[in-house]
Amino acid sequence: MTETPWAPLLVAALATLGLRAVGIALAWRLPASHPAIAWAAAVSEAALSAWVVLALVSPGSWPVAARLAGAGMGLAVFFLAGRRLLAGMAAGLAAVWAVGAWLG
């Protein structure tokens, strides 16, 4: 694993978005409400969630308070922004950096 806690989250986010893009390219004839599209989105979000949980509970160089603040901020922005995954991830990452820098 890497020394920086945000790298796995970034990789997971990019993989999630990549899977969605491939799914859209392959299923261009299916409506957005098709069960196969919903399943693909659920699987990609579950994979990202696993990475987020790993980043929260695994020991790292960031204080626990910074990781928890990032999780809280990320969830809040995710829901306030209309369930936008990228907005939640960016806000959570910014909160981890800010609280981590503040705590030293």
N, C-alpha and C positions, 0 to 999 in steps of 0.2 A: 504494500500500500504506500501511498505517497506521504510526504511530510506535510503537505498543505491540505486542510480539511475541505476546502471548497472545490478542489480538483475533481474528486469523485462525483460531487453534486453536479458540476458543470458537464461532465461526461454523461451522467445519467439523463440530464435535461436534454442534451443534444441527441442522445440515443432515442429518447422519447419522441422528440420532434421528428427525428429521422424516420422512426417507425410509422408515425402518423403520415408523413409525406409519402412513404412507400405505399401505405395502405390506400391513400387517396389516389395515387397513380394507378394502382392495380384495380381499384374498385370504382373507376370513374363512371360506370353505368349504374351503380347502386345509389339509391337516395341516401342522404345523410342520416336518416332515421332507421336505416337497415340494421338488423341485429349484428351482422358481421362487423360493421363499422363501430357500433357501440362496444362490442367485445374487444376489438383491437385497441380502442381508447382506454378501456378498463385495464387491459393487460399492461399497456405502456405506463399508465399512472400507478399501477401496483409495483412495477419495477422501480419507478422513481421513488415511491414511498419506502421501499426496502432500503434504498441508498440513504434516504433522509434519516430513517431510524438508525441505521448503522452509524451515520455521522453524529447523531445525538448521543448514542450510548457508548460508543467506542472511545477509549482514552485518546486524547490528542493534546496538542499544544494550546488549544483555545480553552478558556475557563468554561465550566459548566454553565455559569450564568449567561455567558455570551451565546452559547449554543441554544439555551432555552429561550433567550430573547429573540434570537433569529427564528426559531420555530414559531413562537407566538406571533411575531410580526409577519412572517410569511403566511401563516394561516389567516390572519386578519386581512391582509391585503388581497389574498386569494379570493376570499368571500366578498370583500367590499368592491373588488374590481370585476365582479360578475363571473367568478370562477375562472379567472385567467391565470393559468399555470405559470407562465413566464413572469408576470408581474409579481406573483407571490414568491417565486424563487429569487428574483432580483431584490425584493424588499427584505427577505429573510437573510440573504447573503450580506446586504448592506448593514443590517442590524448586527449580525455577528461581527463584522469588521469594526463597526462603531463601538459596540460594547467591549469588545476585546481590546481595542486601542485605549478606551477610557479606563478599563481595569488594569491595563499595563500588562 
